[in-house]
Amino acid sequence: MTAIVEVSDLAKVFDVSAPWLNRVIDRKPRQFVHAVDGVSFAIQKGKTLALVGESGCGKSTVARLLVGLYKPTRGNVQFSGVDTRSLDAEQTRALRRRMQMIFQDPYASLNPRWKVLDIVAEPIREHGLVTDDGEQRAKVADLLRSVGLAPADVEKFPHQFSGGQRQRISIARALATQPEFLVCDEPTSALDVSVQAQILNLLESLQRELGLSYLFITHNIGVVEYIADEVAVMQAGRIVEQGTSAQVLGSPSHAYTRTLLAAVPRLQSAA
């Protein structure tokens, strides 16, 4: 099977030093945070890799490195066999049509002053996919239908929707450029449990219909078995365990993975 995304020895170091003058006065050295250190994995076409770990372990940094929001300190990302570092501005723009990102907080990722029509149509206009206003409106209506919303919702503002509905709008926006690969950065963590299940079912349905590939980032290893084909467990910027969902969840080999699994709430019959 062909890999759509291949990550090799990816690293990102942030300079968190105080300003130069403060360091001189206080006689303190520069300080660095190794957010991601030597991460490698591959995602097959039409499959889902879940990147799991506690908050602060570097998962979201990996997501931003993949879509080009951060530049890696070391390592490389290949998309469909092409090293993303070798692309010029026009090629990078074309690549961004093929990979999109769903952000964690549906309350913060949508512009509160824009109607749904403008929010979902923005990537369509930006990439020049449809120029006619009527065609744009029809395209947005189709996208809303695909995520379980009504075409009439185009005239509403984000504050008129629930959290789950806002996340559906975010998914519709991500699908607007007809991408092949989606980075889902904790797309269910800000939602109620029942709504989480709805969003997971929607992502699975879209994957089957459109042949999408996912990097699904979560701190809740309990949701992984419902959506992931493979799992990579991340701790302190490194991947400590990786394998199929059945392997990692059924017989974890690393102590950190076992700790994450032990923290998942389970219903047990009364003694």
Secondary structure, 3 states (H helix, E strand, C coil): CCEEEEEEEEEEEEECCCCHHHHHHHCCCCCEEEEEEEEEEEEECCCEEEEECCCCCCHHHHHHHHHCCCCCCEEEEEECCEEHHHCCHHHHHHHHHHEEEECCCCCCCCCCCCCHHHHHHHHHHHCCCCCCHHHHHHHHHHHHHHCCCCHHHHHCCHHHCCHHHHHHHHHHHHHCCCCCEEEEECCCCCCCHHHHHHHHHHHHHHHHHHCCEEEEEECCHHHHHHHCCEEEEEECCEEEEEEEHHHHHHCCCCHHHHHHHHCCCCCCCCC
